[in-house]
C-alpha cells in the first residue's frame, strides 16, 4: 500500500517536472535554457527513432498497399478506359475530317457542273464477277437505276440496282461498262470501255480502253476526257471527268484508233460518292476538269563566256593563219 502511494507521488512529481520543462522550453524558443538538454536528447534518441522508422515504414507501406490495391486497380482501369475513349474519339475525328474534305470537294465539282446530287458512302464492294460497290442511299433518297455516280475526282460508274436504303453501282472499270467520251481539246468523241480488275495494283486505277471514232483525228498523250452524255442524260450526264490518255496504239489502218486512259478515280479506295439525281441545264463541257498542269519552265540559257574574243586573223597562238587555210 505504501509502495503504491509512493509510486503515485513519484509519477506525479515527474509529470509536474516534465510539464514545467516543456513550458519553459516552449516559451524560451531558441534562447531556451533547456536547449542544451534538448540537443542531448536528440543525439541520444535520434538514432533509435530512425532505426525504428526504417523497420516500421516498409511494414506500414506493405499494409497500405494491401488495403489500397483494389482502389489503385480500379483507378488504373478507369484511366485505361479513358485513354481508349480518347484514342477512339481522335480516330473518329480524323475520319470525319477526311469525309468532310471529300464532301467539300464533291460539292465543288457538282456546283461547277450544275449537277443536283445525293451524297452517299460506299459500304461494301462486290465479290462476284462484276466490278460493283454498294452505297448507303436508295430509292428513299430519290435514287433510280441508270443514274450517274461520281466522286470528287471524276466518274465512278452508274446505278444498276436500287433498294429502299441502298443501291448497287457498276464501276466504270467493269468489262461490261461503255461510256461515251469526248477529248477536251479537239472535242473528238469515242467510247471508253472498262477492262476489269487487272492492273488494280496501280493505286486502284487500271487503265481503260478508249476507241477514238475518227482514226485520223488528232490524239496525243496527256489529253483528258469527259463524259459525252447519254440520250436523255441516262445513264451518263455530260461533263464528268474520266481520265488522261497515257498510251496510244500505233495506227492499224482501221476505222478507229485505240488509246488507254488512266482514270482520275482510285477505285480501290472509294469512300464518299454522289449520285446525280438531276442533270445540268446545259452541257458543262470541260468546266469540271481540274486546271491543266502548268508546263515546265525551260532551263535558262547558258551565260555568255567571260573570255575575251579572239582578234580576227589571228590563231589561238597569236600567229597569222596560212593563206591557204583562209576562207
Secondary structure, DSSP 4 states (H G I P E B T S, - for coil): -HHHHHHHHHHHHHHHHHHHHHHHHHHHGGG-TTHHHHHHHHHHHHHHHHHHHHHHHHHHHHHHHHHHHHHHHHHHHHHHHHHHHHHHHHHHHHHHHHHHHHHHHHHHHHHHHT-EEEEEEEEEE--SSS-EEEES--GGGT--SS-EEE-SSSEEEEEEEE-SS-EEEEETTSTT-EEEEEETTT--EEEEE--TTTTTTTTT---EEEEES-TTS---TT-EEEE---GGG-S--TT-EEEEEEEEPPP-SSSSEEEEEEESS-GGG--EEEEEEE--SS--TTTTSPPPPPPPPPPPPPPPP-SPPPPTTB-TTSPBPPGGG--
